[in-house]
Amino acid sequence: MCGIVGYIGPRNVANVIMVGLERLEYRGYDSCGIAVVNNGLEIRKTAGRLQQLKEILARSPVEGSLGIGHTRWATHGHVSDENAHPLTDCNRVLALTHNGIIENYRELRRRLEAGGHRFVTTTDTEVIVHLLESFYRRDVATALRKTVPLLKGAFALAVVSAKEPDTLYAARVGSPLVIGQGKREFIIASDAPALVGIARRTLSMQDGEIAVITRDRLELTTFAGKKVERSFVTTELKPKAISKGRYPHFMRKEIFEQPQVIADNIARRFSGGKVMLDPEFLLYPDLIESVERIVIQACGTSYHAGLVGRYYFEKLCRIPVSVEISSELRTSEFIYDGSTLMLPISQSGETADTLAALREAHARDIKSLAVLNVRRSSIDREADSSVFIHAGPEIGVASTKAYTAQIFTLLALALYFARIRKTMSDRQFQDIVRHAAKLPALMKKALALDPAIRQTAARLSFAHDFLFLGRGINYPSALEGALKLKEISYVHATGYPAGEMKHGPISLVNENVPVIGIAPRDSVYDKMVSNLSEARARKGRIIAIGTEGDSSLCELADAVFFVPETPEYLSPLVIALPLQLLAYHVAVLRGCDVDKPRNLAKSVTVE
């Protein structure tokens, strides 16, 4: 949430920052701005999209080699030009961008106003730049060290001073910041995609650190001033990975990348009759054998993947599993002990509530195994062990390929645990691996439904309410299908266990409410068909997802998307694709911005 970019080097700073901010649009934003040091501060900002900022810069360009930029997702203060970042002090000497929340800003603001500081915004951020102003004498780093102990909350900061035209400053507590190094140039950003094309090597800042950056030098220190030694690593991101290529939207590209993502994971995970995990996986067999309970905790789509993961661990490993929403878990009673293993799931590795719940677990000596997409993220650093989903960069705000990669990774983990705990025979293991190897081909067949799904979406795009029904391992599929639709189409959609329909949701069913029924031929098929028949009897418009060759569904539903026959435990990976395509096409037909839906952020880094 919010995006920060800062640059110092020989290139046109405005161009670098604008490209970086465009690559961070997926984080969500409602306003944007840029500050460049050039014989003072040149600031351009607006409430609106980056295209509006581009137009402002075209009319009133800025030049220089040092600057900072920002995309704001409003938390305190309404959306306006004044509240857009960068913000300045009373004398326009300092410019600052901020990602995070300052919890004690009201108290600090009253104190600063009493001291004569003039506030021009209603944001929490402005207290930071005025505090810096009150402490600023020789350099920003000293002012930061005096300012940050006064702040309660989470923040990533980028600061420049008109009096220091050769130095870029950054600080971090709780919100991510990455530093990239090029040839006599540095770039900082909230996420790695903004660094591509400039930085050959990257370094992630950690909590409690200040960076002092010139063209030729990076100095990292703690807030107490102690020097920090940390090496850069070569970046793995390539420009092609963060480009739409021939696709009209990132979301569509990422939907169609899923067969290859799963194929790559199959090759990576299964070899010589064994499950291969990442070097960051550090759980020893004796610990795995001693696990008596698993707690999966996540938010949004990752939570739904966790619900599928529960099925795998309970079925294959015979371990009781609970799946918790991170924001609820962190405020509940932690009645877990050392025999519990926590699995936080996060695409970004920076999800604030997931990280906070992980810290609560560590305070109680509960071991953790994180399922992530981003190496060297906050959760990766703090978890006892990590395994990665290897989905590649996911730019669209609505998660697609990360979801199926998370499910596959949870399956691989469950198989690894089952082998160590001896809850599975060699033959069972080989059968699962053999069926999993067919997943890419099955997923490609599911993607071939795209034209039919678009045709059906055209009939549904005017509906205002949708009901998604699933059972068993595909109840999470119903939840995820509903989430995808409401995320990007701005229509109300609810996912329910089909067996619960008679306990309330059936009262909503009528000819104006499409009912999306997930009904592959599996162990709960007959009950699922009965539930859809009940919805049909109340004039519900039934859109079913079924197994190829199931002609009986055609008699029941207004439209059927037939997916290839798939083992029940793998079916969520295949069924996810038509659900994603349905949400995509409805959103496009409604004229919605599928890659950057309103009010949403890809990486939720504030609580």
N, C-alpha and C positions, 0 to 999 in steps of 0.2 A: 504494500500500500504506500503510495507516494513513490516517486523515483528521483534519485539524486545523481547528477553527473557533474564532475569537476575535471578541468583539464589545465595543464601547463606544458607548453612546448612550442615548436616552431609553426604548427599549422594554424589556420584560421579558427580561433577558439569557438566562434559562434557556430560554424559549420559542424565542428566536432561535437559540440554539446547538443545541437539539434538532432543529429543522427543518433547519438546516444539516447536521448529522450524518446525518440521514435521507437527505439528498440526496447524501451521500458514501458510502452503504452499498455501492455498487457497487465501491468500492475494496478491499473485503474487510476483515473484522475478526473478532476473537474476544472482545473485551471493549471496554468503553466507560466514559467518565466525564466529569464536569464540575466545574469549580472557579469559584466566584463570590466576588468581593471585596465584603464587607459587614461592616464592623467586624471584620475578620479574614478568614480563608479558610473558605468553606463548600464541602466537597468531597463528591460523591456518585459512586461508581463501582462497577462490577460486572463479573465475568466472564460474558459472555453478550451477548444482543442488546439493541438500544436499547429494545425493549418492556419489558425488565426494569428498565432505568434509568428509564423513564417511571413505572413502578410505584413505584420507590423515591422519586422526586421527588413523586409524588402523596401518599405517606405522610409525606415529610419535605421539604417544598418549600424552595427557596432564592430569595431576591430580591436584586436589585441591578442595576447598569447596566454592570458590567464583569465579563467572565468569559472562560474558555477551555474548550473541550471537545475530546474525542478519541475516535476509534475505533482500537483497537490490533490489528495483525496481528503475532503474536508472532514475533520473530526470536531474542531472547535472553531466557531465562526462560520458565517454563511459563505456561499460561493460568490466571490466578487474580485474585481481587479485589485483592490486594496489588500485583500487577504491572501492573494496569490504570493508565492515565494519567487525570488529571494526577498527577504525583509532586511531593513537597514536600521542603524541606530539613529539617534537624534541628529547627528551631524553628517550622516551619509559617508562615514569613513569605513564602516564595516558592512558587509553583506553576508547573509547567512541563509542556508537552506536546511530543512529539518524533516526527518521522517521519524514519527513516533508520537508519543503523548506525554506531556508534562502534567503530572497529576496535581501538583501544588502551585499551578500558575496563578491562581487567583490571589493567593497570599503574597506571592512574589510581585505580582503586578501592583498590588496596593502599596507595598513597600517602595517599589521603584517610582511610582507616581508621587508618593509623598516626598521622595528625594529629588523631584523636579523632572523626571523623564517624561517625554511626550509620546503617548501611544497613538498609533493611527490605524490599528487593526483590532479585530476582536478574536485573534488567534491566541492559542497557548504559546506558540513559537516566539512571539515578539518579546517575551520576557527574557529569552536567552540572549538575544542580540543586545538588549539594554544592560543585562548583567555583564556581558563582555565589555561593553562600552565603559561601565563603571570601573572595571579592573584594567582596562587597556592602557599600557604605558609604552613599553618597548616592542613587544611582540604578542601575537595572538595566542601562542602556546601557553605563555604565562597566564594570560587572562582565562584561557580554557581551564587550566588547572585550578583556578580559584572559583570558576563558575560551576563546573560539573558537580562538586559536592553539594551544591545547593538545590540541585534538580532531583525531583522524585518522578520516576517513570522510565520510559524507554526512549532512546533517541539515537539517531545517526545524524551527524552534523558535517556540513562542508562550509568553510568560512574563507573569505578573502578580505583583504584590507587595502584601501587606496594608498596607505603609507608603506605597504610591503608588496610592490608590484611583481616580485619574483618568487612569492611563496604561497602555496596552497595548503590549507589546514583541514584536518578531519578528526572527528572523535566518534566513539561508538560506545553505547550501552544498550543492549537488547535489540537493536535494529541492524540489519546487515550492511556492510560496506566492503567492497572489493577494490583493491588497488592494482592497476595494470601498468606495466613498464614497457615502453617502446624504446626508440633510439633517441636519446636525449629528450624524453617526454614521459609524462605520467598522466594517467587518467584514473579517476575514482568513480565508482558507481554503486548503486544499490544492488545490482545483479550483473553477472558476467556477460550477458549478450551485448551490453553497451560498450564493452571493451574490444569487441571483435574488430579486426582491421587496424588497430592501433597497438594494442598490447600483445607482445609475444609471450610474456610471463605474467602471472598473477599471484596475488597474495591476499588472503582474507584477514581483515582486521578482527580482533577479538575484543570482547567486552573490557572496558576500562583502559582503552588505549587511545593515544593521540598520535596522529601522523603529521609530520612537518615535511612538506614536499617542495623541492625546487626542480629545475630541469634535470639536474645531474645527480640528485641525492634524495633518498628517503630516510627519514629518521623516525623510528617508532619508539614511543616511551609509554610507560604507565601514567595514570593520572598523578601519581606521586613523583614522576620525573625519572624513574628508573628506565634505563635503556633496554629495549626488547630486541632480541636477535631472532629473526625468522627468515627462512629462505623463500624465494619466489619459486613457483612451479610453472612448467610450460603449459600454456593453455591448450585444451583439447577442442575448443569450439572453432568451427570453420564458418565462413560467411554463408555457405550453402545451407547449413543447418538452421540458420535463422532467417532464411528467405522463403517467401511463398512459392517461388518458382512459377510453374504454370498454373497454379491453383488460384482461385479468386479470393480465398480466405485461408488463414492459417488453420482454422478449425477443420476445414475440409481436407487440407493437406495432411493434418495429423490423424484424422480418421482413416485415411487411405494408407498411412504409413504403418498401421498396426500389424498387418501380417508379417512385414519385415522385422518389426521390433520383436515380435514373438519368435520368429525364426532365429534371430540373433541370440535371443535369450536361451532358446533350446540348445543351440550350439555351445553356448557359454556354460550352461548349467549341467548338462548331462554328458558324461564321458566315461567310458569303460565300466559301466554298471554302477557309477557313483554320481552323487550330486556334488557339483563343484561350486563353492561359494567364494566371495571376494576376500582379498587379503585383510580387509578390515573386520572380517568375521572372526571373533576371538573367544567364542564360547567353547569351553572344553567339554568333552563327552560326559565327564562326571557331573558337571553342572546340568547338562541337558537331561541326564538320567534322573536327577534329583528334582526337576521341575514338577510341582504338583498342580499348578494353576497358571494360566496365561491370561494377562489383561492386555487386550488390544485397545489402544486409544488413538483417536484421530478426529478430524473435522471434515464435513462435506463429503465429497466424492471418496476421499481416503477412508472415511468411516464406512461407506458402503462396501469398499473393497475388503475392509476388515471383517464385515459380516460374512462375506464369502470365505475369508480366511478361517473364521471360527469353524465352519463346516469341515475344512481340511484338517485342522489340528484335532478336532474331536473325533472325526471319522478315522483318520489314519494313525493318530498318535495316542488316542484315548486319553487326552488331557482336557479337563474342563476349561472352557474359555468364556470370558465375558468381554463384550465389546462396548466401549464407553465413548461418549462424546467428550472430547478433551475439556471443553469449558465447564462441563458438569462434573467430570471426574475430579478436577483440581479443587473444587469446593465441597466435595463429599468426604465422608469418613474413609480414610485409607485403612481398610481392615485387612491388609495384605501383609505377608511376612516374607522371610528370606526364601521360601519355597516357591514364591511367585516370580514369574518372568514377565516384564512389561515390554510390549511391542508398540512403540509409537510409529505411526505411519504419516509421512508428509512428503509431498512432491518436492517442495522447495527446501525442506529442512530448516525453515525459519518460522513456521507457523507458531504464533505467540502462545496460544492456549496449549498446544501440544508440547511445546518446550517447557511451559510452566508446570504442566502435569508431570513431565519427566523429572523435573527438579524436585517436585514433591516426593516422587518415588525414591530418588537417590537419597533424600534426607532420611528415608526410612530403610536404607540399605537394601532396596529392591533392585535386582539386576535388570538391565535393559538391553534390547536388541532392536535397533531402529531400521525401518524399511524406508529408503529414501531414493531420490533421483539425483541429488546434488552432493557431490563430495565436498568436504571441508566446510559444510554448512554448520550452523550452530548446533543442531541436533546431532549431527555426525560427530562433532567434537565432544559433546557432553555424554552421549550414550556410551555404555560399556562396550558395545559392539554394533556394527552396522552391516547391512547388506543392501545392494543397490539394484534398482529396477532397470537401469540401462535403457530408458526410453528416449534419451536424447532431449534437446531443448524442447519444451512445450510452451509455445507462445500464446496460443489462444487461451483466453481466460477460462473457458469451460473445459475441464479436463476430459481428455478422450484416451489417447494412447498411454498416458500415465496410469489410468484406471486399470486397463487390461494388463499392463506390465506389473502393476502392484499385485493383482490377483495371481498372475503366473508366478511371481516371486514368492508369494505366500504358499502356493502349492509346492514349489521347490523346497522351501524351508520345512514344510510339514513332512515332505518325503525324507529330508535329511534327518529330522528328529526321529521319524518312524524307524529309520534304519538303525540309528544308535539305540533306541529304546526297544528294538526287536518286536515291534507291533505289526510288522508287515513281512510277508515272505518275499523271497527273491522273485518269484513268479508274479506276485501282485505288483511289485515295483516295476518289473520289466513291462508288464501290461500297460501301466500308467504312462511310462515313458514312451512306449510305442504309440499309444493313442495321442499323447501330447505332440508327438512329431508331426501329426496330421493337422494340427491346429492352423498353421499358416494357409494351407489349401482350403480348409473349411471357412476361414475368415474371408478369403478372397471370394468364395462363393456367396457369402453373406453380403459383401460389398456390391456384388452384381445386382442386388435388389434396388440399387440406387434409383433408376428411372421409375420403377413402380412406386417406391416410397415417395418420390417427388410428386407423382400424380395423385397419390392419396393425400399428401400434405396439402395440396391445393384445395381439397374439399374440407380440410380441417382447420385451415388457417384463420377462419373467422370465429371459431369456437373460443369461449372465454374460460371454460373449465374443462379439465381432463382428469380422468381417474385411471391410474395404473394399478393393475392387479398381478400378483405373482405368489407363488407358493414355494416352500422349501428353499433350496439354494438360489432360486430365482426371485424370491421376495426382495433381496437386495437389488436385483435388476429392476424391479418395479420402482423402488425408491430412487435409483440412479436415473432411470428414464424420466421420471417426474422432475427431478432436480435439473436435468439437462434442459428440459423444455421450458421451465419457468425461468431459469438463468438467462437464456438468450432470446426467448420469445415474449417475455413479460406477460404471460398468461398464468392463471392459477392452475396448478397441477399437483395432485396428491398421489403418493404411492402407498398402497395398503397390502397387507397379507390378504389374499382372496378369502380365506376362511373368516376374516373379520368383517367382511362386507355387510353381513346381516346385522352386525352390531352397531350400525350407524350409517356408514357411507352409502348404503343402498338407497337411502332417502334422497340422495342427490341425483340419482340416475334418472335421466329422461332423454328425449330425442335430441336435446341440445348439448348433451355431455358425452363426448367420445370416451369409450372405455377401452383402454389398451390392455389386452389380456395376454400374458406370457404363458403359452401353453404348449411347450414341446412335449413329445412323447417320453415321459419319465415316470417316476414312482408316484407322482401326485397328479398325473394327467387327468384321470377320471374326475377327481374332485374339482380340478380347475375348470373342466368343461361344464360341470354342474353349476359352478359359480357364474360362468359366462352366460349360461342359459337363463339364470335368474336375472341377470342384468338385461338380457335380450327381452325377457318377458315384460320388462318395465320400459320398453322402447329405447333402450340404450343403443347407441351406435357402436358396434363392436369392431375393433381393429385387433386382430389376433396375430401373434407370432407363433408359428407352429413348425412342425417337422415335415420335410418334404414327403409327399405322398399321403398326407393326412387329409383326405377329401372331406371327412366329416366336419372339419372346421369351416369349410366353405359354406355349408348349409347354415351355420350359426352366425358367421361374421359378415360384416359389410365388406371387409377387405382382409386378406391374410398375407403376411410376409413369411414365406417358407424358407427356413434355414436348413442346411444339410444336417442329417442325423449325426448327433454328437453325444458322447458319453455324458451322463447327467452332471458329473462333477466338473466337466469342462464347459458345459453349456453357457455359463455366464459370460465367458470370453467371446463366444460367437454371437450371442443374443445382444450384447452391448452395442454391436455395430448398427443393426437396423434402428435401435432406439436412438443412437446418436444421430444417424442420418435423418430420422423423423424430426427431431428437435431442430437440426440444422435447416432443413427445407422449410419448416413452418416459420422459423425466424426470418429466413431470407425473403419468403413470400410476404411476410408482415413488414418488411422494410427495416428490420432491426440490424444493428451492428453486431454480428455474431462473434467477432474477435474481441471486441471491447464493450460488452454489455454495460448498461448504465449502472452506476452505484456499486459495481463489483470490482474486486481486485484479485489478481492471480495469487499473490503472496500476501496472506493476512498476517502482518507483522505487528499489529497492535491488538490489545485485548478488548 
